[in-house]
Amino acid sequence: KRLPLIIKPRELANISKFGKLLSDLNLNNLQSLDISFQGVNCFRYPYHVVLLNNQLKSINLKKMILDVNFLCGYCTEFVANIQVTFPNIEQLEITNIVQRDLNSIDVMICLSLSIFEKFHTDSFLRKTLVKNIPLQCLADLEDYKDQCQFTFEILPYKINFVTLQF
């Protein structure tokens, strides 16, 4: 299993205190969780620390809302294994953090296809919304839909973006 490259701040820094506090929290009865990061870069400390925190693994969690950069291996691995980590989750809302260049969007589609297949497979267990999918990705996604690899509904989101519902 890969571990994220995390640059830890000095021990007395406020963010370091936050990391300690996070590891000490009792999240066993947590039923809803909203995790997001500011900007377009999920590598800012402590986003991956929060995602990979063992205390976060709650069997009681029913709803999760989070930001995901589908170009990031840690973010995509987290959402790909969401049903294993949170077996009772009923609703998952993901906001895709879109990179603006066309090459990144093409790579994002390639990396996210297997995850979308998992979302389809788990659709009888939970409702999954993936927001902020660029319109130019729909043609590629429709090809996979036509090949019956996974199904989804397209919902409006913003002018140049849609939401996929699995």
Stockholm file with secondary structure:
# STOCKHOLM 1.0

chainA/1-166         KRLPLIIKPRELANISKFGKLLSDLNLNNLQSLDISFQGVNCFRYPYHVVLLNNQLKSINLKKMILDVNFLCGYCTEFVANIQVTFPNIEQLEITNIVQRDLNSIDVMICLSLSIFEKFHTDSFLRKTLVKNIPLQCLADLEDYKDQCQFTFEILPYKINFVTLQF
#=GR chainA/1-166 SS CCCCCCCCCCTTSHHHHHHHHHHHCCCTTCCEEEECCSSSCTTSTTHHHHHTCGGGCCTTCCEEEEEECTTCHHHHHHHHTHHHHSTTCCEEEEEECCCSSHHHHHHHHHHHHHHHHHHHHTTTTCEEEEEEEEGGGHHHHHHHHHTTSCCCEEEEEETTEEEEEC
#=GC SS_cons         CCCCCCCCCCTTSHHHHHHHHHHHCCCTTCCEEEECCSSSCTTSTTHHHHHTCGGGCCTTCCEEEEEECTTCHHHHHHHHTHHHHSTTCCEEEEEECCCSSHHHHHHHHHHHHHHHHHHHHTTTTCEEEEEEEEGGGHHHHHHHHHTTSCCCEEEEEETTEEEEEC
//
